Amino acid sequence: QVQLVESGGGLVQAGGSLRLSCAASGRTFGSVAMGWFRQAPEKEREFVAQVNWQGSTYYTDSVKGRFTIAEGNAKNTVYLQMDSLKPKDTAVYYCYADSPNRTWGQGARVNVFS
């Protein structure tokens, strides 16, 4: 079983940056992808970004050019670098790992104020 621990959320002014981290432990062998979803208040959870085992990355349109997802050297950590943050990026960000069943992290709160 895989466990995910997230860190790096917080409060930031619009235009600023934050970096989220997600560390996986447990049965991470065979992980095929890791990524992030987010859920804003009173909204559905939505896909943000993913990196797969081949290193290919995918982003939702609203974050392209501003967010960057990357794996750590140990391949059991994934980062989400968020630049040029906007108030509409305010949400709880959830890390996930597909290994192959999906496991979720506990969530990291990001609050962007104008």
KOLGU-754565 format. One record per residue (C-alpha): residue in three letters; x, y, z. Coordinates in Angstrom, 1 decimal. Example, Ala and Ser with C-alpha at 12.3 -4.5 7.8 and 13.67 -1.06 7.14 Angstrom:
BEGIN
   rest        u        v        w
    ala     12.3     -4.5      7.8
    ser     13.7     -1.1      7.1
END
This chain:
BEGIN
   rest        u        v        w
    gln      0.0      0.0      0.0
    val      1.2      3.5     -0.9
    gln      1.1      6.4      1.5
    leu      1.4     10.0      0.3
    val      2.5     13.0      2.4
    glu      2.1     16.5      1.0
    ser      3.7     19.8      2.1
    gly      4.3     23.3      0.9
    gly      0.9     24.9      0.9
    gly      0.2     28.3      2.3
    leu     -0.9     31.9      1.8
    val      0.6     33.9     -1.0
    gln     -0.2     37.2     -2.8
    ala     -1.3     37.1     -6.4
    gly      1.7     36.9     -8.7
    gly      3.7     35.0     -6.2
    ser      5.0     31.4     -6.1
    leu      4.6     28.3     -4.1
    arg      6.0     24.8     -4.4
    leu      4.1     21.7     -3.3
    ser      5.8     18.4     -2.5
    cys      4.4     15.0     -2.4
    ala      6.4     12.1     -0.9
    ala      5.4      8.5     -1.5
    ser      6.2      5.6      0.7
    gly      5.2      2.0      1.0
    arg      4.7     -0.1     -2.1
    thr      5.7      2.5     -4.7
    phe      7.2     -0.1     -7.0
    gly      5.3     -0.1    -10.3
    ser      4.0      3.4     -9.9
    val      2.8      4.5    -13.4
    ala      2.0      8.1    -12.7
    met      1.8     10.8    -10.0
    gly      0.1     14.1    -10.1
    trp     -2.2     16.7     -8.6
    phe     -5.9     17.6     -8.5
    arg     -7.4     20.6     -6.7
    gln    -10.7     21.4     -5.2
    ala    -11.8     25.0     -4.7
    pro    -14.6     25.9     -2.3
    glu    -18.0     24.6     -3.5
    lys    -16.5     23.2     -6.7
    glu    -15.7     19.8     -8.1
    arg    -12.3     18.4     -7.8
    glu    -10.4     19.0    -11.0
    phe     -7.2     17.7    -12.6
    val     -4.2     20.0    -12.5
    ala     -1.1     18.1    -13.7
    gln      0.5     14.7    -14.0
    val      3.9     13.1    -14.7
    asn      4.0      9.5    -15.9
    trp      6.7      6.8    -15.6
    gln      8.1      7.9    -19.0
    gly      8.5     11.5    -17.8
    ser      5.7     12.8    -19.9
    thr      3.8     15.7    -18.3
    tyr      0.2     16.9    -18.7
    tyr     -1.5     20.0    -17.5
    thr     -4.9     21.5    -17.4
    asp     -5.2     24.5    -19.7
    ser     -5.6     27.0    -16.9
    val     -2.2     26.3    -15.4
    lys     -0.1     25.8    -18.6
    gly      2.9     28.1    -18.6
    arg      2.5     28.8    -14.9
    phe      2.8     25.5    -13.1
    thr      5.5     22.9    -13.5
    ile      5.3     19.3    -12.3
    ala      8.5     17.3    -11.8
    glu      9.7     14.1    -10.2
    gly     12.4     14.1     -7.6
    asn     15.6     12.2     -8.1
    ala     14.4      9.3     -6.1
    lys     11.3      8.9     -8.2
    asn      9.1      8.7     -5.1
    thr      8.6     12.4     -4.8
    val      6.7     14.8     -7.1
    tyr      6.8     18.6     -7.0
    leu      4.4     21.1     -8.3
    gln      6.0     24.5     -8.8
    met      3.3     27.1     -9.0
    asp      4.3     30.6    -10.4
    ser      2.3     33.6    -11.3
    leu     -0.4     32.5     -8.9
    lys     -3.9     33.9     -9.2
    pro     -6.8     34.1     -6.7
    lys     -8.6     31.5     -8.8
    asp     -5.9     29.0     -8.0
    thr     -7.1     29.0     -4.4
    ala     -8.0     25.5     -3.5
    val     -7.0     22.4     -1.6
    tyr     -4.4     20.5     -3.7
    tyr     -4.4     16.7     -3.6
    cys     -1.5     14.6     -4.7
    tyr     -2.2     11.2     -6.1
    ala     -0.2      8.1     -7.2
    asp     -1.4      5.4     -9.6
    ser      0.5      2.3     -8.7
    pro     -1.6      1.1    -10.4
    asn     -4.6      1.8     -8.1
    arg     -5.0      5.4     -7.2
    thr     -4.0      6.6     -3.7
    trp     -4.6     10.2     -2.5
    gly     -2.7     12.5     -0.2
    gln     -4.4     14.4      2.6
    gly     -4.4     17.7      0.8
    ala     -2.5     20.9      1.0
    arg     -4.3     24.2      1.2
    val     -3.2     27.0     -1.1
    asn     -4.7     30.5     -0.6
    val     -3.9     33.2     -3.1
    phe     -5.1     36.8     -2.2
    ser     -5.2     39.8     -4.4
END
